[in-house]
């Protein structure tokens, strides 16, 4: 297999979903939650899949929605359509937060929220270190596989510790770029084909 074949294979639907991999939605998916979405899979097993959309910021300020929390200058995101009244978070400071679970590439899921609140008060955590979401994305067993067969998603191994620093407006396009020519035309599709 040539280097180019390996490179393109990373972006093909032949790559299986797994914990720590990213799902990039196909360009014409018109769903509010998943249109041009980047989903970080925090778990994928026989019981189903669980992840957070990383690039759908909420319009309102963090503290206007999340109450009883220290002032935080970061953005709040829509993580998915499930449990939208609950707060979830991924971060890059797992060594400092008890109970964190590494997803991969220096990105962690969850942990002790009281430690996070203290770190925010002490200004020892920045919006580039953590991403808070309301709601999560979930799939029952085999549901995600069926969506992959319909080419709703492409699976990517593009996760790295700097993903939380990527501008959400450009994240989907930026993560498609390394997937090769097969996906180079995706960003050129209008987000609403009816307006074309």
Backbone as JSON Lines, residues from 0, in Angstrom:
{"i":0,"aa":"X","n":[0.85,-1.18,0.0],"ca":[0.0,0.0,0.0],"c":[0.89,1.24,0.0]}
{"i":1,"aa":"X","n":[0.63,2.16,-0.92],"ca":[1.43,3.38,-1.0],"c":[1.09,4.31,0.15]}
{"i":2,"aa":"X","n":[1.94,5.33,0.36],"ca":[1.68,6.33,1.39],"c":[0.37,7.06,1.11]}
{"i":3,"aa":"X","n":[0.11,7.35,-0.18],"ca":[-1.13,8.05,-0.53],"c":[-2.34,7.19,-0.22]}
{"i":4,"aa":"X","n":[-2.26,5.88,-0.49],"ca":[-3.37,4.98,-0.18],"c":[-3.65,4.97,1.31]}
{"i":5,"aa":"X","n":[-2.59,4.94,2.12],"ca":[-2.77,4.97,3.58],"c":[-3.43,6.27,4.0]}
{"i":6,"aa":"X","n":[-2.98,7.37,3.39],"ca":[-3.5,8.69,3.72],"c":[-4.99,8.78,3.41]}
{"i":7,"aa":"X","n":[-5.4,8.34,2.23],"ca":[-6.8,8.4,1.83],"c":[-7.63,7.44,2.67]}
{"i":8,"aa":"X","n":[-7.07,6.29,3.02],"ca":[-7.82,5.32,3.81],"c":[-8.22,5.89,5.16]}
{"i":9,"aa":"X","n":[-7.38,6.74,5.73],"ca":[-7.72,7.36,7.02],"c":[-9.06,8.06,6.93]}
{"i":10,"aa":"X","n":[-9.36,8.67,5.79],"ca":[-10.59,9.42,5.64],"c":[-11.73,8.64,5.02]}
{"i":11,"aa":"X","n":[-11.56,7.38,4.8],"ca":[-12.63,6.61,4.18],"c":[-13.56,6.05,5.24]}
{"i":12,"aa":"X","n":[-14.76,5.69,4.82],"ca":[-15.68,5.07,5.76],"c":[-15.26,3.65,6.11]}
{"i":13,"aa":"X","n":[-14.16,3.18,5.53],"ca":[-13.63,1.88,5.91],"c":[-12.96,1.94,7.28]}
{"i":14,"aa":"X","n":[-12.59,3.14,7.73],"ca":[-12.01,3.3,9.05],"c":[-13.14,3.17,10.06]}
{"i":15,"aa":"X","n":[-12.98,2.29,11.0],"ca":[-14.05,2.0,11.96],"c":[-14.11,3.06,13.05]}
{"i":16,"aa":"X","n":[-15.31,3.37,13.52],"ca":[-15.4,4.29,14.65],"c":[-14.79,3.64,15.89]}
{"i":17,"aa":"X","n":[-14.19,4.45,16.73],"ca":[-13.55,3.97,17.96],"c":[-13.39,5.14,18.91]}
{"i":18,"aa":"X","n":[-13.21,4.83,20.16],"ca":[-12.94,5.85,21.16],"c":[-11.73,6.67,20.71]}
{"i":19,"aa":"X","n":[-11.89,8.01,20.75],"ca":[-10.8,8.89,20.35],"c":[-10.76,9.25,18.88]}
{"i":20,"aa":"X","n":[-11.69,8.71,18.11],"ca":[-11.76,9.08,16.7],"c":[-12.82,10.16,16.51]}
{"i":21,"aa":"X","n":[-12.75,10.83,15.38],"ca":[-13.68,11.9,15.07],"c":[-14.64,11.47,13.97]}
{"i":22,"aa":"X","n":[-15.87,11.96,14.05],"ca":[-16.85,11.79,12.99],"c":[-17.06,13.15,12.35]}
{"i":23,"aa":"X","n":[-16.91,13.23,11.03],"ca":[-17.16,14.46,10.29],"c":[-18.39,14.21,9.43]}
{"i":24,"aa":"X","n":[-19.4,15.04,9.61],"ca":[-20.65,14.81,8.88],"c":[-20.5,15.15,7.41]}
{"i":25,"aa":"X","n":[-21.29,14.46,6.58],"ca":[-21.28,14.75,5.15],"c":[-21.84,16.16,4.95]}
{"i":26,"aa":"X","n":[-21.48,16.84,3.86],"ca":[-21.75,18.28,3.74],"c":[-23.22,18.67,3.62]}
{"i":27,"aa":"X","n":[-24.08,17.77,3.2],"ca":[-25.48,18.14,3.0],"c":[-26.39,17.73,4.15]}
{"i":28,"aa":"X","n":[-25.81,17.2,5.23],"ca":[-26.62,16.84,6.38],"c":[-27.21,18.13,6.96]}
{"i":29,"aa":"X","n":[-28.52,18.27,6.88],"ca":[-29.17,19.51,7.28],"c":[-29.6,19.56,8.73]}
{"i":30,"aa":"X","n":[-29.28,18.56,9.49],"ca":[-29.7,18.47,10.88],"c":[-29.09,19.6,11.72]}
{"i":31,"aa":"X","n":[-29.87,20.2,12.62],"ca":[-29.39,21.27,13.49],"c":[-28.15,20.86,14.27]}
{"i":32,"aa":"X","n":[-28.17,19.67,14.83],"ca":[-27.06,19.21,15.67],"c":[-25.87,18.74,14.85]}
{"i":33,"aa":"X","n":[-26.13,18.1,13.73],"ca":[-25.06,17.4,13.03],"c":[-24.66,17.99,11.67]}
{"i":34,"aa":"X","n":[-25.29,19.06,11.24],"ca":[-24.89,19.7,9.99],"c":[-23.46,20.23,10.09]}
{"i":35,"aa":"X","n":[-22.58,19.71,9.25],"ca":[-21.14,20.08,9.24],"c":[-20.52,19.95,10.64]}
{"i":36,"aa":"X","n":[-20.89,18.9,11.3],"ca":[-20.45,18.68,12.68],"c":[-19.16,17.87,12.74]}
{"i":37,"aa":"X","n":[-18.42,18.12,13.81],"ca":[-17.26,17.31,14.19],"c":[-17.61,16.71,15.55]}
{"i":38,"aa":"X","n":[-17.72,15.39,15.59],"ca":[-18.07,14.7,16.83],"c":[-16.87,13.92,17.31]}
{"i":39,"aa":"X","n":[-16.49,14.16,18.55],"ca":[-15.43,13.39,19.2],"c":[-16.07,12.2,19.89]}
{"i":40,"aa":"X","n":[-15.69,10.99,19.48],"ca":[-16.22,9.79,20.12],"c":[-15.47,9.54,21.43]}
{"i":41,"aa":"X","n":[-16.2,9.64,22.53],"ca":[-15.62,9.39,23.85],"c":[-15.74,7.91,24.2]}
{"i":42,"aa":"X","n":[-16.67,7.22,23.54],"ca":[-16.86,5.79,23.78],"c":[-17.5,5.17,22.56]}
{"i":43,"aa":"X","n":[-17.06,3.96,22.23],"ca":[-17.67,3.18,21.15],"c":[-17.44,1.71,21.48]}
{"i":44,"aa":"X","n":[-18.54,0.98,21.71],"ca":[-18.44,-0.43,22.04],"c":[-19.73,-1.14,21.63]}
{"i":45,"aa":"X","n":[-19.88,-2.38,22.08],"ca":[-21.06,-3.18,21.7],"c":[-22.37,-2.58,22.21]}
{"i":46,"aa":"X","n":[-22.29,-1.72,23.21],"ca":[-23.51,-1.13,23.78],"c":[-23.91,0.16,23.05]}
{"i":47,"aa":"X","n":[-23.05,0.65,22.17],"ca":[-23.38,1.85,21.41],"c":[-22.22,2.82,21.37]}
{"i":48,"aa":"X","n":[-22.52,4.05,20.99],"ca":[-21.5,5.08,20.85],"c":[-21.95,6.35,21.56]}
{"i":49,"aa":"X","n":[-20.97,7.09,22.06],"ca":[-21.22,8.3,22.81],"c":[-20.16,9.32,22.46]}
{"i":50,"aa":"X","n":[-20.57,10.55,22.2],"ca":[-19.59,11.58,21.88],"c":[-20.14,12.97,22.05]}
{"i":51,"aa":"X","n":[-19.3,13.95,21.75],"ca":[-19.68,15.36,21.84],"c":[-19.38,16.06,20.52]}
{"i":52,"aa":"X","n":[-20.33,16.85,20.05],"ca":[-20.08,17.74,18.92],"c":[-19.16,18.83,19.43]}
{"i":53,"aa":"X","n":[-18.07,19.09,18.72],"ca":[-17.06,20.05,19.17],"c":[-17.18,21.43,18.54]}
{"i":54,"aa":"X","n":[-18.0,21.58,17.51],"ca":[-17.95,22.83,16.76],"c":[-19.3,23.54,16.61]}
{"i":55,"aa":"X","n":[-20.16,23.41,17.63],"ca":[-21.46,24.08,17.58],"c":[-21.62,24.99,18.81]}
{"i":56,"aa":"X","n":[-21.05,26.2,18.76],"ca":[-21.15,27.1,19.91],"c":[-22.57,27.62,20.12]}
{"i":57,"aa":"X","n":[-22.92,27.83,21.38],"ca":[-24.19,28.42,21.76],"c":[-24.02,29.94,21.64]}
{"i":58,"aa":"X","n":[-25.05,30.64,21.24],"ca":[-24.98,32.09,21.04],"c":[-24.78,32.84,22.36]}
{"i":59,"aa":"X","n":[-25.42,32.37,23.42],"ca":[-25.39,33.07,24.71],"c":[-24.09,32.82,25.48]}
{"i":60,"aa":"X","n":[-23.77,33.75,26.35],"ca":[-22.58,33.62,27.2],"c":[-22.72,32.41,28.12]}
{"i":61,"aa":"X","n":[-21.58,31.8,28.42],"ca":[-21.53,30.6,29.26],"c":[-22.31,30.78,30.56]}
{"i":62,"aa":"X","n":[-22.01,31.85,31.32],"ca":[-22.61,32.02,32.64],"c":[-24.07,32.47,32.59]}
{"i":63,"aa":"X","n":[-24.56,32.87,31.44],"ca":[-25.99,33.18,31.35],"c":[-26.82,31.9,31.26]}
{"i":64,"aa":"X","n":[-26.18,30.8,30.92],"ca":[-26.88,29.51,30.82],"c":[-26.5,28.59,31.97]}
{"i":65,"aa":"X","n":[-25.2,28.51,32.28],"ca":[-24.73,27.62,33.34],"c":[-24.69,28.42,34.64]}
{"i":66,"aa":"X","n":[-25.58,28.11,35.54],"ca":[-25.71,28.83,36.81],"c":[-24.84,28.16,37.88]}
{"i":67,"aa":"X","n":[-24.62,28.88,38.98],"ca":[-23.83,28.37,40.11],"c":[-22.45,27.9,39.65]}
{"i":68,"aa":"X","n":[-21.82,28.71,38.82],"ca":[-20.52,28.37,38.27],"c":[-19.68,29.64,38.28]}
{"i":69,"aa":"X","n":[-18.37,29.54,38.53],"ca":[-17.54,30.75,38.49],"c":[-17.58,31.4,37.11]}
{"i":70,"aa":"X","n":[-17.29,32.71,37.08],"ca":[-17.25,33.41,35.79],"c":[-16.24,32.73,34.88]}
{"i":71,"aa":"X","n":[-16.71,32.37,33.69],"ca":[-15.85,31.67,32.73],"c":[-15.99,32.37,31.39]}
{"i":72,"aa":"X","n":[-14.87,32.74,30.82],"ca":[-14.86,33.52,29.59],"c":[-14.99,32.65,28.34]}
{"i":73,"aa":"X","n":[-15.07,31.34,28.53],"ca":[-15.14,30.43,27.39],"c":[-16.54,30.3,26.82]}
{"i":74,"aa":"X","n":[-16.6,29.62,25.71],"ca":[-17.83,29.38,24.98],"c":[-18.51,28.12,25.52]}
{"i":75,"aa":"X","n":[-19.82,28.07,25.41],"ca":[-20.58,26.87,25.69],"c":[-20.99,26.28,24.34]}
{"i":76,"aa":"X","n":[-20.97,24.96,24.24],"ca":[-21.27,24.29,22.97],"c":[-22.47,23.38,23.11]}
{"i":77,"aa":"X","n":[-23.09,23.08,21.97],"ca":[-24.16,22.08,21.91],"c":[-23.47,20.76,21.59]}
{"i":78,"aa":"X","n":[-23.46,19.83,22.55],"ca":[-22.76,18.57,22.37],"c":[-23.55,17.52,21.62]}
{"i":79,"aa":"X","n":[-24.86,17.74,21.53],"ca":[-25.72,16.78,20.85],"c":[-27.14,16.87,21.37]}
{"i":80,"aa":"X","n":[-28.01,16.04,20.81],"ca":[-29.44,16.15,21.13],"c":[-29.9,15.39,22.38]}
{"i":81,"aa":"X","n":[-29.0,14.69,23.05],"ca":[-29.39,13.88,24.21],"c":[-29.01,14.61,25.5]}
{"i":82,"aa":"X","n":[-29.93,14.61,26.47],"ca":[-29.7,15.23,27.78],"c":[-29.21,16.67,27.66]}
{"i":83,"aa":"X","n":[-29.96,17.48,26.94],"ca":[-29.56,18.86,26.69],"c":[-29.66,19.76,27.92]}
{"i":84,"aa":"X","n":[-30.14,19.22,29.04],"ca":[-30.17,19.99,30.29],"c":[-28.99,19.62,31.19]}
{"i":85,"aa":"X","n":[-28.04,18.85,30.67],"ca":[-26.88,18.43,31.44],"c":[-25.6,18.99,30.84]}
{"i":86,"aa":"X","n":[-24.6,19.23,31.71],"ca":[-23.31,19.78,31.3],"c":[-22.29,18.66,31.16]}
{"i":87,"aa":"X","n":[-21.58,18.65,30.04],"ca":[-20.52,17.67,29.78],"c":[-19.27,18.44,29.4]}
{"i":88,"aa":"X","n":[-18.1,17.82,29.51],"ca":[-16.89,18.54,29.14],"c":[-15.76,17.59,28.78]}
{"i":89,"aa":"X","n":[-14.93,18.08,27.85],"ca":[-13.68,17.43,27.49],"c":[-12.59,18.47,27.72]}
{"i":90,"aa":"X","n":[-11.37,18.0,27.98],"ca":[-10.29,18.92,28.33],"c":[-8.94,18.29,28.04]}
{"i":91,"aa":"X","n":[-7.91,19.12,28.17],"ca":[-6.54,18.65,27.92],"c":[-5.69,18.67,29.19]}
{"i":92,"aa":"X","n":[-6.33,18.7,30.35],"ca":[-5.58,18.82,31.61],"c":[-5.9,17.65,32.55]}
{"i":93,"aa":"X","n":[-5.98,16.47,32.0],"ca":[-6.35,15.29,32.77],"c":[-5.45,14.99,33.94]}
{"i":94,"aa":"X","n":[-4.18,15.37,33.85],"ca":[-3.26,15.1,34.96],"c":[-3.65,15.85,36.22]}
{"i":95,"aa":"X","n":[-4.43,16.93,36.07],"ca":[-4.78,17.77,37.2],"c":[-6.19,17.54,37.73]}
{"i":96,"aa":"X","n":[-6.98,16.76,37.0],"ca":[-8.38,16.6,37.37],"c":[-8.68,15.14,37.68]}
{"i":97,"aa":"X","n":[-8.9,14.87,38.95],"ca":[-9.19,13.51,39.4],"c":[-10.46,13.0,38.73]}
{"i":98,"aa":"X","n":[-10.43,11.74,38.34],"ca":[-11.58,11.11,37.72],"c":[-11.66,11.29,36.22]}
{"i":99,"aa":"X","n":[-10.71,11.99,35.64],"ca":[-10.69,12.17,34.17],"c":[-10.38,10.85,33.49]}
{"i":100,"aa":"X","n":[-10.95,10.67,32.33],"ca":[-10.7,9.47,31.53],"c":[-10.1,9.91,30.21]}
{"i":101,"aa":"X","n":[-8.93,9.4,29.87],"ca":[-8.3,9.8,28.61],"c":[-9.05,9.17,27.44]}
{"i":102,"aa":"X","n":[-9.42,10.02,26.5],"ca":[-10.07,9.56,25.27],"c":[-8.99,9.2,24.26]}
{"i":103,"aa":"X","n":[-7.93,10.0,24.22],"ca":[-6.82,9.78,23.31],"c":[-6.11,11.08,23.01]}
{"i":104,"aa":"X","n":[-4.83,10.98,22.64],"ca":[-4.03,12.12,22.2],"c":[-4.03,13.3,23.17]}
{"i":105,"aa":"X","n":[-4.07,13.01,24.47],"ca":[-4.02,14.08,25.47],"c":[-5.34,14.78,25.7]}
{"i":106,"aa":"X","n":[-6.44,14.22,25.21],"ca":[-7.78,14.77,25.45],"c":[-8.51,13.85,26.42]}
{"i":107,"aa":"X","n":[-9.16,14.46,27.41],"ca":[-9.8,13.72,28.5],"c":[-11.28,14.06,28.56]}
{"i":108,"aa":"X","n":[-12.0,13.12,29.15],"ca":[-13.44,13.24,29.34],"c":[-13.71,13.34,30.84]}
{"i":109,"aa":"X","n":[-14.52,14.3,31.25],"ca":[-15.03,14.38,32.61],"c":[-13.99,14.6,33.68]}
{"i":110,"aa":"X","n":[-14.39,14.28,34.9],"ca":[-13.55,14.47,36.06],"c":[-14.28,15.26,37.12]}
{"i":111,"aa":"X","n":[-13.58,15.59,38.18],"ca":[-14.16,16.28,39.33],"c":[-14.49,17.73,38.98]}
{"i":112,"aa":"X","n":[-15.77,18.05,38.89],"ca":[-16.2,19.39,38.49],"c":[-15.81,20.44,39.52]}
{"i":113,"aa":"X","n":[-15.72,20.05,40.8],"ca":[-15.32,21.02,41.83],"c":[-13.87,21.47,41.63]}
{"i":114,"aa":"X","n":[-13.02,20.57,41.19],"ca":[-11.63,20.93,40.89],"c":[-11.6,21.9,39.71]}
{"i":115,"aa":"X","n":[-12.43,21.65,38.71],"ca":[-12.5,22.53,37.55],"c":[-12.98,23.92,37.96]}
{"i":116,"aa":"X","n":[-13.99,23.98,38.81],"ca":[-14.49,25.28,39.28],"c":[-13.38,26.04,40.01]}
{"i":117,"aa":"X","n":[-12.63,25.34,40.83],"ca":[-11.54,25.99,41.56],"c":[-10.47,26.5,40.59]}
{"i":118,"aa":"X","n":[-10.15,25.69,39.6],"ca":[-9.15,26.1,38.61],"c":[-9.62,27.33,37.82]}
{"i":119,"aa":"X","n":[-10.92,27.41,37.54],"ca":[-11.46,28.59,36.85],"c":[-11.33,29.81,37.75]}
{"i":120,"aa":"X","n":[-11.66,29.66,39.03],"ca":[-11.52,30.77,39.98],"c":[-10.08,31.26,40.07]}
{"i":121,"aa":"X","n":[-9.14,30.32,40.04],"ca":[-7.72,30.65,40.14],"c":[-7.11,31.05,38.8]}
{"i":122,"aa":"X","n":[-7.94,31.02,37.76],"ca":[-7.51,31.35,36.39],"c":[-6.36,30.45,35.92]}
{"i":123,"aa":"X","n":[-6.39,29.19,36.36],"ca":[-5.36,28.24,35.94],"c":[-5.88,27.3,34.84]}
{"i":124,"aa":"X","n":[-7.06,27.62,34.32],"ca":[-7.61,26.87,33.2],"c":[-8.18,27.9,32.22]}
{"i":125,"aa":"X","n":[-7.95,27.69,30.93],"ca":[-8.41,28.63,29.92],"c":[-9.4,27.95,28.98]}
{"i":126,"aa":"X","n":[-10.12,28.72,28.18],"ca":[-11.02,28.12,27.2],"c":[-10.31,27.19,26.21]}
{"i":127,"aa":"X","n":[-9.0,27.36,26.01],"ca":[-8.25,26.45,25.14],"c":[-7.94,25.12,25.8]}
{"i":128,"aa":"X","n":[-8.2,25.03,27.11],"ca":[-7.93,23.79,27.85],"c":[-9.17,22.92,28.01]}
{"i":129,"aa":"X","n":[-10.35,23.52,27.87],"ca":[-11.59,22.79,28.19],"c":[-12.71,23.24,27.27]}
{"i":130,"aa":"X","n":[-13.6,22.31,26.96],"ca":[-14.76,22.63,26.14],"c":[-16.0,22.06,26.84]}
{"i":131,"aa":"X","n":[-16.88,22.97,27.28],"ca":[-18.12,22.58,27.94],"c":[-19.24,22.46,26.92]}
{"i":132,"aa":"X","n":[-20.07,21.44,27.09],"ca":[-21.18,21.2,26.18],"c":[-22.45,20.92,26.96]}
{"i":133,"aa":"X","n":[-23.56,21.36,26.4],"ca":[-24.85,20.93,26.92],"c":[-25.34,19.85,25.96]}
{"i":134,"aa":"X","n":[-25.67,18.72,26.54],"ca":[-26.11,17.59,25.74],"c":[-24.95,16.79,25.18]}
{"i":135,"aa":"X","n":[-25.28,15.6,24.68],"ca":[-24.28,14.74,24.04],"c":[-24.91,14.03,22.85]}
{"i":136,"aa":"X","n":[-24.08,13.38,22.08],"ca":[-24.52,12.62,20.92],"c":[-24.41,11.14,21.25]}
{"i":137,"aa":"X","n":[-25.47,10.4,20.99],"ca":[-25.45,8.98,21.3],"c":[-26.07,8.15,20.21]}
{"i":138,"aa":"X","n":[-25.55,6.96,20.06],"ca":[-26.06,6.0,19.07],"c":[-26.24,4.66,19.76]}
{"i":139,"aa":"X","n":[-27.35,3.99,19.47],"ca":[-27.57,2.64,19.99],"c":[-26.67,1.67,19.23]}
{"i":140,"aa":"X","n":[-26.55,0.42,19.72],"ca":[-25.69,-0.55,19.02],"c":[-26.06,-0.64,17.54]}
{"i":141,"aa":"X","n":[-25.07,-0.61,16.68],"ca":[-25.21,-0.73,15.22],"c":[-25.81,0.5,14.53]}
{"i":142,"aa":"X","n":[-26.37,1.45,15.28],"ca":[-26.97,2.63,14.65],"c":[-25.92,3.46,13.91]}
{"i":143,"aa":"X","n":[-24.78,3.68,14.53],"ca":[-23.74,4.46,13.88],"c":[-23.21,3.73,12.64]}
{"i":144,"aa":"X","n":[-23.08,2.42,12.72],"ca":[-22.61,1.65,11.57],"c":[-23.56,1.8,10.39]}
{"i":145,"aa":"X","n":[-24.86,1.83,10.67],"ca":[-25.85,2.02,9.6],"c":[-25.69,3.41,8.97]}
{"i":146,"aa":"X","n":[-25.44,4.43,9.8],"ca":[-25.25,5.78,9.27],"c":[-23.97,5.87,8.44]}
{"i":147,"aa":"X","n":[-22.95,5.12,8.82],"ca":[-21.71,5.09,8.04],"c":[-21.95,4.43,6.68]}
{"i":148,"aa":"X","n":[-22.77,3.4,6.64],"ca":[-23.09,2.75,5.37],"c":[-23.81,3.69,4.43]}
{"i":149,"aa":"X","n":[-24.58,4.63,4.99],"ca":[-25.3,5.63,4.17],"c":[-24.41,6.84,3.87]}
{"i":150,"aa":"X","n":[-23.13,6.76,4.25],"ca":[-22.17,7.84,4.02],"c":[-22.55,9.15,4.7]}
{"i":151,"aa":"X","n":[-23.21,9.05,5.86],"ca":[-23.56,10.24,6.63],"c":[-22.34,10.83,7.33]}
{"i":152,"aa":"X","n":[-21.34,9.99,7.57],"ca":[-20.15,10.4,8.31],"c":[-18.9,9.85,7.65]}
{"i":153,"aa":"X","n":[-17.81,10.53,7.88],"ca":[-16.5,9.98,7.58],"c":[-15.76,9.93,8.91]}
{"i":154,"aa":"X","n":[-15.04,8.85,9.14],"ca":[-14.29,8.67,10.39],"c":[-12.86,9.15,10.18]}
{"i":155,"aa":"X","n":[-12.35,9.89,11.16],"ca":[-11.01,10.44,11.06],"c":[-10.22,10.16,12.34]}
{"i":156,"aa":"X","n":[-8.93,10.01,12.18],"ca":[-8.04,9.85,13.34],"c":[-7.36,11.18,13.66]}
{"i":157,"aa":"X","n":[-7.97,12.29,13.24],"ca":[-7.34,13.6,13.37],"c":[-7.33,14.21,14.75]}
{"i":158,"aa":"X","n":[-7.69,13.46,15.78],"ca":[-7.68,14.02,17.14],"c":[-6.26,14.3,17.59]}
{"i":159,"aa":"X","n":[-6.06,15.48,18.15],"ca":[-4.79,15.79,18.81],"c":[-5.08,16.77,19.94]}
{"i":160,"aa":"X","n":[-4.08,16.99,20.79],"ca":[-4.31,17.79,22.0],"c":[-4.64,19.24,21.7]}
{"i":161,"aa":"X","n":[-4.4,19.7,20.49],"ca":[-4.7,21.09,20.13],"c":[-6.1,21.27,19.54]}
{"i":162,"aa":"X","n":[-6.89,20.22,19.49],"ca":[-8.2,20.33,18.84],"c":[-9.1,21.36,19.53]}
{"i":163,"aa":"X","n":[-8.91,21.54,20.84],"ca":[-9.75,22.5,21.57],"c":[-9.38,23.95,21.25]}
{"i":164,"aa":"X","n":[-8.28,24.15,20.55],"ca":[-7.84,25.49,20.17],"c":[-8.33,25.89,18.78]}
{"i":165,"aa":"X","n":[-8.88,24.94,18.04],"ca":[-9.32,25.23,16.67],"c":[-10.6,26.05,16.7]}
{"i":166,"aa":"X","n":[-10.65,27.09,15.9],"ca":[-11.84,27.92,15.77],"c":[-13.01,27.03,15.31]}
{"i":167,"aa":"X","n":[-14.11,27.01,16.06],"ca":[-15.22,26.11,15.68],"c":[-15.79,26.39,14.3]}
{"i":168,"aa":"X","n":[-15.72,27.64,13.83],"ca":[-16.26,27.97,12.51],"c":[-15.48,27.26,11.4]}
{"i":169,"aa":"X","n":[-14.21,26.99,11.64],"ca":[-13.35,26.39,10.61],"c":[-13.0,24.93,10.88]}
{"i":170,"aa":"X","n":[-13.43,24.4,12.02],"ca":[-12.99,23.07,12.44],"c":[-13.34,21.98,11.42]}
{"i":171,"aa":"X","n":[-14.59,21.94,10.98],"ca":[-15.02,20.89,10.05],"c":[-14.16,20.9,8.79]}
{"i":172,"aa":"X","n":[-14.02,22.09,8.2],"ca":[-13.23,22.23,6.98],"c":[-11.77,21.9,7.22]}
{"i":173,"aa":"X","n":[-11.23,22.38,8.32],"ca":[-9.81,22.16,8.63],"c":[-9.51,20.67,8.83]}
{"i":174,"aa":"X","n":[-10.43,19.94,9.45],"ca":[-10.2,18.51,9.7],"c":[-10.46,17.66,8.45]}
{"i":175,"aa":"X","n":[-11.21,18.2,7.5],"ca":[-11.4,17.49,6.23],"c":[-10.15,17.55,5.36]}
{"i":176,"aa":"X","n":[-9.43,18.66,5.43],"ca":[-8.3,18.9,4.53],"c":[-7.29,17.75,4.48]}
{"i":177,"aa":"X","n":[-6.87,17.17,5.61],"ca":[-5.88,16.1,5.53],"c":[-6.42,14.77,5.0]}
{"i":178,"aa":"X","n":[-7.72,14.69,4.77],"ca":[-8.3,13.42,4.35],"c":[-8.13,13.14,2.87]}
{"i":179,"aa":"X","n":[-7.57,14.08,2.15],"ca":[-7.24,13.82,0.75],"c":[-8.27,14.31,-0.24]}
{"i":180,"aa":"X","n":[-7.97,14.07,-1.51],"ca":[-8.78,14.56,-2.63],"c":[-10.22,14.07,-2.58]}
{"i":181,"aa":"X","n":[-10.42,12.9,-2.03],"ca":[-11.76,12.32,-2.0],"c":[-12.76,13.25,-1.31]}
{"i":182,"aa":"X","n":[-12.27,14.05,-0.36],"ca":[-13.16,14.93,0.4],"c":[-12.88,16.41,0.16]}
{"i":183,"aa":"X","n":[-12.02,16.73,-0.78],"ca":[-11.63,18.13,-0.99],"c":[-12.79,18.99,-1.51]}
{"i":184,"aa":"X","n":[-13.78,18.38,-2.15],"ca":[-14.91,19.15,-2.68],"c":[-16.01,19.38,-1.65]}
{"i":185,"aa":"X","n":[-15.99,18.65,-0.54],"ca":[-17.06,18.78,0.46],"c":[-17.28,20.21,0.94]}
{"i":186,"aa":"X","n":[-16.23,20.95,1.3],"ca":[-16.46,22.32,1.79],"c":[-17.09,23.25,0.76]}
{"i":187,"aa":"X","n":[-17.03,22.88,-0.53],"ca":[-17.59,23.73,-1.58],"c":[-19.09,23.6,-1.73]}
{"i":188,"aa":"X","n":[-19.68,22.55,-1.13],"ca":[-21.13,22.41,-1.18],"c":[-21.76,23.52,-0.37]}
{"i":189,"aa":"X","n":[-22.86,24.12,-0.85],"ca":[-23.54,25.12,-0.02],"c":[-24.16,24.43,1.19]}
{"i":190,"aa":"X","n":[-24.14,25.11,2.34],"ca":[-24.72,24.49,3.54],"c":[-26.22,24.31,3.39]}
{"i":191,"aa":"X","n":[-26.86,25.15,2.6],"ca":[-28.28,24.99,2.3],"c":[-28.42,24.94,0.77]}
{"i":192,"aa":"X","n":[-28.49,23.71,0.2],"ca":[-28.56,23.58,-1.26],"c":[-29.76,24.3,-1.87]}
{"i":193,"aa":"X","n":[-30.81,24.55,-1.11],"ca":[-31.99,25.23,-1.62],"c":[-31.72,26.69,-1.95]}
{"i":194,"aa":"X","n":[-30.64,27.26,-1.37],"ca":[-30.3,28.65,-1.62],"c":[-29.34,28.81,-2.8]}
{"i":195,"aa":"X","n":[-28.93,27.69,-3.39],"ca":[-27.97,27.72,-4.49],"c":[-28.61,28.19,-5.78]}
